[in-house]
Amino acid sequence: MTKENIDSNVGLLKKENKSKKFSFKLILIFLGLVMLIACIFILKNFYGPKDPKDFVFYEKDKRLYFYDMSADKSIALSEEQNNYIYTNYDIQLSSDSKFFIYPTDPDDKGNFSLYKKSTQPLFNKKTKIDDSVVFFKLSNDNKHLIYLKDKDLYDYNISKKSKELIQQNISANILIKNNADIIYITNDNKLFYKPLGKDSEMLSDDVHKFWLLADTSNNIIFNDSKFRLYEVSPSNKKVFIADNVQDFVSNRNSSYYYFVNKDLKIDHPYENNSLMDLYYKEFSKEKILVAKDIDPRQSGLFMDDTNVIFLRTSEDYYKKYIDNSNFRLAKDTYKDKESNRSNSVNRNIGTGTEKTNPYEFDDTEFIVKSSVNSSMYDLYGFDGQKFTKICSSYNSLMSLDNDRKGIILVPKENIKKIKLEAFKDKSLKEIDNILKDNLMEFKFLKNDKLMDVENFADPCDFNSIGIMFGSSKDVYYYCTGDGDLYQINLDGEKLRAELYNKNVSGSGYITKNGDIFYVKDVDKYSEFGNLYKNKKLIDKNVNFTSLTLDDSEEKLFYIKDSLSESSNRTLMYYKNGEILPISDNVLEGQLYNGKYYYLTDFNKKTGKASLKVFIDEGAESLYIKDKNSKPQKISNKLFIYTVDQNIDDIISPNLYFSGFRSNNKSQSH
């Protein structure tokens, strides 16, 4: 073999070896990628953060269950039946959705055992934290669990699985912030602030009640045993605000109202029926007098930073509006009145004349005076510097929307007193109608000003269930007691009510873009009628109490068909002009986090039904078999939780609907 051939063969062998090495590297790279993808899949599906929307907690046969939709798996959290009644706050899910804390096994005092359990299939063994727990809160960084055991407060370290005593012998008056900082009162009435991981700081040695103005701040107000009001924050001295402060309430923006009772009896503070002065204050700023001599028990303070409040004042509207000069009425005191009644009944026992006894005391003045003075409010507006009275209003506060615009009843400009005789032998409803028809008129409140409305139709009783009201953009809707739906355009200087539709149920939705969903022509023997979007018919035979609009306002869920036993109650939804069915034999349902949960296939004999969840069109419904739920107790049986424990973000377990619901929700007194 020549040298050239040898060199050629060696070169080929080197090339072949390089090719094999390259192929082996490719195989290793490929296997590495496969393993990486597998690890990512495992971490994501078995240990990575999960979507809290995929979790459902529910009760069946007095046992608590956890259901993971992503794994299609249901886990019993309590091995034995227990009588613990769960509420929305009883299960706390970590912000990364990796684990949750839950109570079970209550004792005779109502205290419970506390457990931690992972949401990950590979690490789902539960860990017992403690017994005899009164309440608990998980920090928003998921590292600490603060809980009260008997009268002792503890800090449980999640990762170390160890607890540390914070304070012994504390009262139940305790507040735990989202970051696990704690404000609490000891049984000897001392107020402490404890930042997480630091020592406690005493803020006051005499506290009756305290309030944290906002979770994001450390600003605290409190009154002491002498009912002196103070402001305080950690590392700062307390600042005296006022004497004789019987109560105080906080706004969402860290401002607050407080009531000063000049006649306060320190030894018996809650036996006082005195009128009080109301003040408004921002933390560390000057106080502002709102009004004097008001009844705080009957006043409506909106705690959402708006500039309108309703106050029950000391004015005697009965004397102002009613003429009792010629009414023959015994001038007995209340004690004499009760004595007359007693003697009257005793004289006539067994005679058959107890109800028509001529000595019976006449309650007319007492009832009318109570009706008038308990129904009148003074409405105040706030411009940031002072409160100004806008008007008086008669028992019509629930028509206002979030922007504090709406229809209210106000006294007429020229009022002629009503003779007291007109109310004799009248029912409370008839008395209310006489007062309203003779003394009051409807006005529209907009930008803290009263405006007339042309072609206005009386909405009748504002307090009756089913009255629709609300606004969207520059349109306000309201429904009369006769079912006439009116709209008022608000973009002009003059307002005029226009009839929109007739025979409307008074329950519906007004969307942000101005569309309105409602049911009309409801059968008087059922809750079913025709569903409309604006003035276009969508569907027939729809339960008007079942309408549910999702947060995106793209889907409207509802139940159709009749209520007879042979009926088939079908859950439907409307989207982009198309109607699609979801499920038959539906008992009731609730929308939450973009998913619609509903009970179906109810068995009257066993009292059980199946719980299903509808995620999106085309998706198969997920089942939780044999969920124990009786129709009259549905509201206690469905529990759906979210990470954020703010009250506005937690679903109510209420599965029945009534009245008007709007994304632009109104407030009522």
Rosetta blueprint (number, residue, H / E / L):
1 M L
2 T L
3 K H
4 E H
5 N H
6 I H
7 D H
8 S H
9 N H
10 V H
11 G H
12 L H
13 L H
14 K H
15 K H
16 E H
17 N H
18 K H
19 S H
20 K H
21 K H
22 F H
23 S H
24 F H
25 K H
26 L H
27 I H
28 L H
29 I H
30 F H
31 L H
32 G H
33 L H
34 V H
35 M H
36 L H
37 I H
38 A H
39 C H
40 I H
41 F H
42 I H
43 L H
44 K H
45 N H
46 F H
47 Y H
48 G L
49 P L
50 K L
51 D L
52 P H
53 K H
54 D H
55 F E
56 V E
57 F E
58 Y E
59 E E
60 K E
61 D L
62 K L
63 R E
64 L E
65 Y E
66 F E
67 Y E
68 D E
69 M L
70 S L
71 A L
72 D L
73 K E
74 S E
75 I E
76 A E
77 L L
78 S L
79 E L
80 E L
81 Q L
82 N L
83 N L
84 Y L
85 I L
86 Y L
87 T L
88 N L
89 Y L
90 D L
91 I L
92 Q E
93 L E
94 S L
95 S L
96 D L
97 S L
98 K L
99 F E
100 F E
101 I E
102 Y E
103 P E
104 T E
105 D L
106 P L
107 D L
108 D L
109 K L
110 G L
111 N L
112 F E
113 S E
114 L E
115 Y E
116 K E
117 K E
118 S E
119 T L
120 Q L
121 P H
122 L H
123 F H
124 N L
125 K L
126 K L
127 T E
128 K E
129 I E
130 D E
131 D E
132 S E
133 V E
134 V E
135 F E
136 F E
137 K E
138 L E
139 S L
140 N L
141 D L
142 N L
143 K L
144 H E
145 L E
146 I E
147 Y E
148 L E
149 K E
150 D L
151 K L
152 D E
153 L E
154 Y E
155 D E
156 Y E
157 N E
158 I L
159 S L
160 K L
161 K L
162 S E
163 K E
164 E E
165 L E
166 I E
167 Q E
168 Q L
169 N L
170 I E
171 S E
172 A E
173 N E
174 I E
175 L E
176 I E
177 K L
178 N L
179 N L
180 A L
181 D L
182 I E
183 I E
184 Y E
185 I E
186 T E
187 N L
188 D L
189 N L
190 K L
191 L E
192 F E
193 Y E
194 K E
195 P L
196 L L
197 G L
198 K L
199 D L
200 S L
201 E E
202 M E
203 L E
204 S E
205 D L
206 D L
207 V L
208 H L
209 K E
210 F E
211 W E
212 L E
213 L L
214 A L
215 D L
216 T L
217 S L
218 N L
219 N L
220 I E
221 I E
222 F E
223 N E
224 D L
225 S L
226 K L
227 F L
228 R L
229 L E
230 Y E
231 E E
232 V E
233 S L
234 P L
235 S L
236 N L
237 K L
238 K L
239 V E
240 F E
241 I E
242 A E
243 D L
244 N L
245 V E
246 Q E
247 D E
248 F E
249 V E
250 S E
251 N L
252 R L
253 N L
254 S L
255 S E
256 Y E
257 Y E
258 Y E
259 F E
260 V E
261 N L
262 K L
263 D L
264 L L
265 K L
266 I L
267 D L
268 H L
269 P H
270 Y H
271 E H
272 N L
273 N L
274 S L
275 L L
276 M E
277 D E
278 L E
279 Y E
280 Y E
281 K E
282 E E
283 F L
284 S L
285 K L
286 E L
287 K L
288 I E
289 L E
290 V E
291 A E
292 K E
293 D E
294 I E
295 D E
296 P E
297 R E
298 Q E
299 S E
300 G E
301 L L
302 F L
303 M L
304 D L
305 D L
306 T L
307 N L
308 V E
309 I E
310 F E
311 L E
312 R E
313 T E
314 S L
315 E L
316 D L
317 Y H
318 Y H
319 K H
320 K H
321 Y H
322 I E
323 D E
324 N L
325 S L
326 N L
327 F L
328 R L
329 L L
330 A L
331 K L
332 D L
333 T L
334 Y H
335 K H
336 D H
337 K H
338 E H
339 S H
340 N H
341 R H
342 S H
343 N H
344 S H
345 V H
346 N H
347 R H
348 N H
349 I L
350 G L
351 T L
352 G L
353 T L
354 E L
355 K L
356 T L
357 N L
358 P L
359 Y L
360 E L
361 F L
362 D L
363 D L
364 T H
365 E H
366 F H
367 I H
368 V H
369 K H
370 S H
371 S H
372 V H
373 N H
374 S L
375 S L
376 M E
377 Y E
378 D E
379 L E
380 Y E
381 G E
382 F E
383 D L
384 G L
385 Q L
386 K L
387 F E
388 T E
389 K E
390 I E
391 C E
392 S E
393 S E
394 Y E
395 N L
396 S L
397 L H
398 M H
399 S H
400 L L
401 D L
402 N L
403 D L
404 R L
405 K L
406 G E
407 I E
408 I E
409 L E
410 V E
411 P E
412 K L
413 E L
414 N L
415 I L
416 K L
417 K L
418 I E
419 K E
420 L H
421 E H
422 A H
423 F H
424 K L
425 D L
426 K L
427 S L
428 L H
429 K H
430 E H
431 I H
432 D H
433 N H
434 I H
435 L H
436 K H
437 D H
438 N H
439 L H
440 M E
441 E E
442 F E
443 K E
444 F E
445 L E
446 K E
447 N L
448 D L
449 K E
450 L E
451 M E
452 D L
453 V E
454 E E
455 N L
456 F L
457 A L
458 D L
459 P L
460 C L
461 D L
462 F L
463 N L
464 S L
465 I L
466 G L
467 I L
468 M L
469 F E
470 G E
471 S E
472 S E
473 K L
474 D L
475 V E
476 Y E
477 Y E
478 Y E
479 C E
480 T L
481 G L
482 D L
483 G L
484 D L
485 L E
486 Y E
487 Q E
488 I E
489 N E
490 L L
491 D L
492 G L
493 E L
494 K L
495 L E
496 R E
497 A E
498 E E
499 L E
500 Y E
501 N E
502 K L
503 N L
504 V E
505 S E
506 G E
507 S E
508 G E
509 Y E
510 I E
511 T L
512 K L
513 N L
514 G L
515 D L
516 I E
517 F E
518 Y E
519 V E
520 K E
521 D L
522 V L
523 D L
524 K L
525 Y L
526 S L
527 E L
528 F E
529 G E
530 N E
531 L E
532 Y E
533 K E
534 N L
535 K L
536 K E
537 L E
538 I E
539 D E
540 K E
541 N E
542 V E
543 N E
544 F H
545 T H
546 S H
547 L L
548 T E
549 L E
550 D L
551 D L
552 S L
553 E L
554 E L
555 K E
556 L E
557 F E
558 Y E
559 I E
560 K E
561 D L
562 S L
563 L L
564 S L
565 E L
566 S L
567 S L
568 N L
569 R L
570 T E
571 L E
572 M E
573 Y E
574 Y E
575 K E
576 N L
577 G L
578 E E
579 I E
580 L E
581 P E
582 I E
583 S E
584 D L
585 N L
586 V E
587 L E
588 E E
589 G E
590 Q E
591 L E
592 Y E
593 N L
594 G L
595 K E
596 Y E
597 Y E
598 Y E
599 L E
600 T E
601 D E
602 F E
603 N E
604 K L
605 K L
606 T L
607 G L
608 K E
609 A E
610 S E
611 L E
612 K E
613 V E
614 F E
615 I L
616 D L
617 E L
618 G L
619 A L
620 E L
621 S L
622 L E
623 Y E
624 I E
625 K E
626 D E
627 K E
628 N E
629 S L
630 K L
631 P H
632 Q H
633 K H
634 I H
635 S H
636 N H
637 K L
638 L E
639 F E
640 I L
641 Y L
642 T L
643 V L
644 D L
645 Q L
646 N L
647 I H
648 D H
649 D H
650 I L
651 I L
652 S L
653 P L
654 N L
655 L L
656 Y L
657 F L
658 S L
659 G L
660 F L
661 R L
662 S L
663 N L
664 N L
665 K L
666 S L
667 Q L
668 S L
669 H L
